[in-house]
Amino acid sequence: MTFRIRYTARARRDIHAAVKWWAENRSRDQAERWFNGIHSAIASLVEDPGRFPLSPETDLLETDIRELHFGVRRKPTHRVVFTVQGDSVIILRVRHHGQQNLTDDDIAL
């Protein structure tokens, strides 16, 4: 089965904020690499998203919440927090590893 990718508004804002941070604190080239890389990683979820581990926040919804770890180099810097509903992978949030775990208020479907 191939899944469709859907983003919550918060996930889109998370990605935008991260790209802005990369451009302002590193370089526009790194921001572009991060943006392209995160979207490529997310696109990989169309095939078997269940292969990724459950996130610490999995008890916040009635369905499993999973996470994909991503970084532009060897060390992951971000977590893509997602759930699967039917034939859709819903990207809930994109969080830096340094951020605290999500709460009920951080996840809105």
Residue pairs with C-beta under 8 A, 6 or more apart in sequence:
1 87
2 46
2 47
2 87
3 45
3 46
3 47
3 49
3 84
3 87
3 88
3 89
4 46
4 87
4 88
4 89
5 42
5 43
5 45
5 46
5 88
5 89
5 91
6 88
6 89
6 90
6 91
7 90
7 91
8 90
8 91
8 92
8 93
8 108
8 109
10 92
10 93
10 106
10 108
11 91
11 92
11 93
11 94
14 93
14 94
14 95
15 35
15 38
15 94
18 34
18 38
18 78
18 94
18 96
19 31
19 34
19 35
20 31
22 30
22 31
22 34
22 35
23 30
23 31
30 72
33 72
34 72
37 70
37 72
38 70
38 78
38 80
38 94
41 68
41 70
41 80
42 68
42 80
42 91
44 68
45 52
45 68
45 80
45 82
45 89
46 89
49 66
49 82
49 84
49 89
50 66
50 84
52 66
52 67
52 68
52 82
53 66
53 67
54 64
54 65
54 66
54 67
55 65
55 66
55 67
55 79
55 81
55 102
56 101
57 65
57 81
57 101
57 102
57 107
58 64
58 65
58 66
60 102
60 103
60 104
60 107
61 83
61 107
61 109
63 83
63 84
63 85
64 83
64 84
65 81
65 82
65 83
65 92
65 107
66 81
66 82
66 83
66 84
67 79
67 80
67 81
67 82
68 79
68 80
68 82
69 76
69 78
69 79
69 80
69 97
70 76
70 77
70 78
70 79
70 80
71 77
71 78
76 97
77 96
77 97
78 94
78 95
78 96
78 97
79 94
79 95
79 97
80 91
80 93
80 94
81 91
81 92
81 93
81 94
81 95
81 102
81 107
82 89
82 90
82 91
82 92
83 89
83 90
83 92
84 90
90 109
92 102
92 107
92 109
93 102
93 106
93 107
95 102
